[in-house]
Amino acid sequence: MASTRAAIRYAKAILDLANSKGVAEIVNNDMKSIALAIGTNIELSTFILNPTTKVEIKESALLEVFANTNGVTKGLFHLLFENKRFEILEAIALEYNKLFDQSNGIEVAKVTTAIPMDSALEAKVLDKIATLSDKKITIENIVDPAIIGGFVLRIGDQQYNASVANRLQVLKRELSN
């Protein structure tokens, strides 16, 4: 889901409120579970985006589905109810996660591999990343069989492509010249 200005403003406001109450990390976990639930559950996503469903029903359903969330998160549901903006909930959750990571000096490294990484490979990748960045790094593993083998590492705006598919593409260009 594309990020909107409104989602960024809501996320900043929620982060400020959560920081002032000392529950920013708890709310971050809530936002991760909300984004995951909406992103993976088509029925929930359709329900939230449905313009014919009354906002009262959406709010009560979300309060029931996410009953174990923090009061700040439940406050966001009520704010979205008042402003009739439930359709940007997933974008708000994703933006909150980004802002929380930025404020805590955490950077996400996206590692694309042909097969899921095991813990040994993940440890090696973290060691290599530590030489490239002085921030705390969390790894997001993306599985893409199209790269055939190797990996593609992306940290911020830097990318290191050590995939077999990339090497084959380079070889193809060299041979065609």
C-alpha positions in Angstrom: 0.0 0.0 0.0 1.4 3.4 -1.0 2.1 5.8 1.8 0.1 9.0 1.9 0.7 12.3 3.5 -2.2 11.7 5.9 -0.7 8.4 7.0 2.6 10.0 7.7 1.0 12.7 9.8 -1.1 10.2 11.7 2.0 8.0 12.3 4.1 11.0 13.5 1.3 12.0 15.9 0.9 8.5 17.3 4.7 8.1 17.7 4.9 11.4 19.6 2.0 10.4 21.9 3.5 6.9 22.4 6.9 8.4 23.2 5.4 10.8 25.7 3.6 7.9 27.5 6.7 5.6 27.2 5.0 2.9 25.2 6.5 3.5 21.8 7.9 0.0 21.5 4.7 -1.6 22.6 2.8 0.4 20.0 5.4 -0.5 17.4 4.6 -4.1 18.0 0.9 -3.4 17.7 1.5 -1.6 14.4 3.6 -4.5 13.1 0.7 -6.9 13.9 -1.9 -4.6 12.4 0.1 -4.2 9.1 0.7 -7.9 8.9 -2.9 -8.8 9.6 -4.2 -6.3 7.0 -1.6 -7.2 4.5 -2.1 -10.9 4.7 -5.8 -11.2 5.4 -7.8 -10.4 2.3 -11.1 -10.4 4.2 -9.9 -7.9 6.8 -8.4 -5.7 4.1 -11.6 -5.8 2.1 -13.7 -5.1 5.2 -11.6 -2.0 6.1 -11.6 -0.7 2.5 -15.3 -1.2 1.9 -17.0 2.2 1.7 -20.5 0.9 2.4 -19.6 -0.5 5.8 -20.4 2.0 8.6 -17.4 3.4 10.5 -19.0 2.4 13.8 -18.9 -1.2 12.7 -15.3 -0.9 11.5 -14.2 0.6 14.8 -15.9 -2.1 16.9 -14.6 -4.9 14.7 -11.0 -3.6 14.9 -11.3 -3.1 18.7 -12.4 -6.8 18.9 -9.8 -8.2 16.5 -7.0 -6.2 18.1 -8.3 -6.4 21.7 -4.8 -7.0 23.2 -3.4 -3.7 21.8 -2.2 -0.7 23.8 -4.5 2.1 24.7 -2.7 4.4 22.3 -3.4 2.0 19.4 -7.0 1.8 20.4 -7.0 5.6 20.5 -5.9 5.6 16.9 -8.9 3.4 16.0 -11.2 6.0 17.6 -9.5 8.9 15.8 -9.9 7.1 12.5 -13.5 6.5 13.4 -14.0 10.2 14.0 -12.3 11.2 10.8 -13.7 8.4 8.7 -10.2 7.4 7.6 -10.0 3.6 8.2 -8.7 3.0 4.7 -5.3 4.3 5.6 -4.8 2.2 8.7 -2.3 -0.2 7.0 -0.3 2.8 5.6 -0.3 4.4 9.1 1.0 1.2 10.7 3.8 0.8 8.1 4.8 4.5 8.4 4.8 4.2 12.2 7.2 1.2 12.0 9.6 3.3 9.7 9.5 6.3 12.0 10.1 4.2 15.1 13.1 2.5 13.5 14.5 5.8 12.3 14.1 7.4 15.8 15.9 4.4 17.4 18.7 4.2 14.8 17.5 0.9 13.4 17.9 0.3 9.7 16.2 -2.5 7.8 18.4 -4.5 5.4 16.5 -6.3 2.7 18.2 -9.5 1.7 16.7 -11.2 -1.3 17.7 -14.9 -1.7 16.5 -17.8 -3.9 15.6 -19.9 -0.8 14.8 -18.8 2.8 17.8 -18.0 4.9 18.8 -20.2 7.8 20.1 -18.8 11.1 23.8 -19.5 10.2 23.5 -17.5 6.9 21.6 -14.7 8.6 24.4 -14.4 11.2 27.0 -14.2 8.4 25.0 -11.5 6.6 24.6 -9.5 9.9 28.4 -9.7 10.4 29.0 -8.4 6.8 26.4 -5.6 7.3 28.1 -4.5 10.5 31.1 -3.6 8.5 29.0 -1.4 6.1 26.8 0.4 8.6 27.1 1.6 12.2 23.4 1.5 12.9 21.4 -1.4 14.4 20.3 -3.6 11.6 17.3 -5.9 11.3 17.1 -8.3 8.3 14.1 -8.7 6.2 14.4 -11.8 4.0 12.7 -11.8 0.7 12.6 -15.1 -1.2 12.8 -14.7 -5.0 13.6 -17.9 -7.0 14.3 -15.8 -10.1 17.7 -14.7 -8.8 18.7 -18.4 -9.1 21.4 -18.3 -6.3 23.5 -15.8 -4.3 21.8 -12.8 -2.8 20.8 -9.1 -3.3 21.5 -6.9 -0.3 19.7 -3.5 0.0 20.4 -1.1 2.9 18.7 2.3 2.5 19.7 3.5 -1.0 22.7 1.2 -1.4 22.4 -2.2 -3.2 24.9 -5.0 -3.5 23.9 -7.6 -6.1 25.7 -10.9 -5.8 23.0 -13.0 -7.5 23.6 -15.6 -10.1 21.0 -14.0 -12.3 22.9 -10.7 -12.2 26.2 -12.5 -13.0 24.5 -14.2 -16.0 23.1 -10.9 -17.2 26.6 -9.3 -17.0 28.1 -12.2 -18.9 25.4 -12.0 -21.5 26.1 -8.3 -22.1 29.8 -8.9 -22.3 29.4 -11.7 -24.9 26.9 -9.7 -27.0 29.4 -6.8 -27.3 
